[in-house]
Amino acid sequence: MNPFLSQAPIPGVRNIIAVGSGKGGVGKSTVAVNLALALNRMGSKVGLLDADLYGPSVPRMLGAITAKPEIDQQQKIQPVSRYGVKTMSLGYLVEEGMAAVWRGPMLFKAMDQFFRDVQWGELDYLIVDLPPGTGDVGLSLAQKVPVQGAIVVCTPQNIALIDAKKAIDMFARTNVPLLGVVENMAYLVGPDGQQTQLFPKGELDGFLEIKKMPKLAQVPFYTDIGLSGEAGVPIVESHSGDEEAKIFERLAANLKELVP
């Protein structure tokens, strides 16, 4: 039996976009959060699902660690709205620092509830922030709902590229179209504007050229990006109009062109 025959659209949601990575620490959640906010600023109706069930970070990055979703009379979960984006995360339902010690079936059930029991309403884009790796959550996403495209986040060095290739392979195996790659922390911008490589420059560009995959954005290492996320006011919101925010706005524009 084809596991993808059980896919069912989320009522009202036009496009589901997965943001994944082969490994942790590459800034996947930072990209997902700022992409969602940038799409909203461009006039799209946007939702953000934090599917990193073992390590949810979206509530802290949005300054919403004390937020608790409400349940309506139809027993539907009302998403938490932050900066114009509807959001849902396990981090809203459990105390920060409490581990989700779950096996696969529990993950599948949680994902199904996030898709079916949350009152997402009308959305142009639902951005899904996946956990690192190629495990149960990514498979559950591909099996349960039609995903219009995926973005893989990678840092410049080959040790990150090795794992990014695995994420790319996962999306190919689950019939999710790869929209492109975001190179995060591509270089450090000094006070004088000089660029410094934080990581050894690997073979990412050559790999993308061979595979004919686009690089959707190249995000430098700006200190303010990390500080804004820690403060709960993402860079697109805290530095609107600055180059740090415009990078994510260009990423959003590229996504809208690929998936109208």
Secondary structure in CASP SS format (residue, H / E / C, confidence):
PFRMAT SS
TARGET T0000
AUTHOR 0000-0000-0000
METHOD secondary structure of the structure
MODEL  1
M C 1.00
N C 1.00
P H 1.00
F H 1.00
L H 1.00
S H 1.00
Q C 1.00
A C 1.00
P C 1.00
I C 1.00
P C 1.00
G C 1.00
V E 1.00
R E 1.00
N E 1.00
I E 1.00
I E 1.00
A E 1.00
V E 1.00
G E 1.00
S C 1.00
G C 1.00
K C 1.00
G C 1.00
G C 1.00
V C 1.00
G C 1.00
K H 1.00
S H 1.00
T H 1.00
V H 1.00
A H 1.00
V H 1.00
N H 1.00
L H 1.00
A H 1.00
L H 1.00
A H 1.00
L H 1.00
N H 1.00
R H 1.00
M C 1.00
G C 1.00
S C 1.00
K C 1.00
V E 1.00
G E 1.00
L E 1.00
L E 1.00
D E 1.00
A C 1.00
D C 1.00
L C 1.00
Y C 1.00
G C 1.00
P C 1.00
S C 1.00
V H 1.00
P H 1.00
R H 1.00
M H 1.00
L C 1.00
G C 1.00
A C 1.00
I C 1.00
T C 1.00
A C 1.00
K C 1.00
P C 1.00
E E 1.00
I E 1.00
D C 1.00
Q C 1.00
Q C 1.00
Q C 1.00
K C 1.00
I E 1.00
Q E 1.00
P C 1.00
V E 1.00
S E 1.00
R E 1.00
Y C 1.00
G C 1.00
V E 1.00
K E 1.00
T E 1.00
M E 1.00
S E 1.00
L H 1.00
G H 1.00
Y H 1.00
L C 1.00
V C 1.00
E C 1.00
E C 1.00
G C 1.00
M C 1.00
A C 1.00
A C 1.00
V C 1.00
W C 1.00
R C 1.00
G H 1.00
P H 1.00
M H 1.00
L H 1.00
F H 1.00
K H 1.00
A H 1.00
M H 1.00
D H 1.00
Q H 1.00
F H 1.00
F H 1.00
R H 1.00
D C 1.00
V E 1.00
Q C 1.00
W C 1.00
G C 1.00
E C 1.00
L E 1.00
D E 1.00
Y E 1.00
L E 1.00
I E 1.00
V E 1.00
D E 1.00
L C 1.00
P C 1.00
P C 1.00
G C 1.00
T C 1.00
G C 1.00
D H 1.00
V H 1.00
G H 1.00
L H 1.00
S H 1.00
L H 1.00
A H 1.00
Q H 1.00
K H 1.00
V C 1.00
P C 1.00
V C 1.00
Q C 1.00
G E 1.00
A E 1.00
I E 1.00
V E 1.00
V E 1.00
C E 1.00
T C 1.00
P C 1.00
Q C 1.00
N H 1.00
I H 1.00
A H 1.00
L H 1.00
I H 1.00
D H 1.00
A H 1.00
K H 1.00
K H 1.00
A H 1.00
I H 1.00
D H 1.00
M H 1.00
F H 1.00
A H 1.00
R H 1.00
T C 1.00
N C 1.00
V C 1.00
P C 1.00
L E 1.00
L E 1.00
G E 1.00
V E 1.00
V E 1.00
E E 1.00
N E 1.00
M E 1.00
A E 1.00
Y E 1.00
L E 1.00
V E 1.00
G C 1.00
P C 1.00
D C 1.00
G C 1.00
Q C 1.00
Q E 1.00
T E 1.00
Q C 1.00
L C 1.00
F C 1.00
P C 1.00
K C 1.00
G C 1.00
E C 1.00
L H 1.00
D H 1.00
G H 1.00
F H 1.00
L H 1.00
E H 1.00
I H 1.00
K H 1.00
K C 1.00
M C 1.00
P C 1.00
K E 1.00
L E 1.00
A E 1.00
Q E 1.00
V E 1.00
P E 1.00
F E 1.00
Y C 1.00
T H 1.00
D H 1.00
I H 1.00
G H 1.00
L H 1.00
S H 1.00
G H 1.00
E H 1.00
A H 1.00
G C 1.00
V C 1.00
P C 1.00
I H 1.00
V H 1.00
E H 1.00
S H 1.00
H C 1.00
S C 1.00
G C 1.00
D C 1.00
E H 1.00
E H 1.00
A H 1.00
K H 1.00
I H 1.00
F H 1.00
E H 1.00
R H 1.00
L H 1.00
A H 1.00
A H 1.00
N H 1.00
L H 1.00
K H 1.00
E H 1.00
L H 1.00
V C 1.00
P C 1.00
END
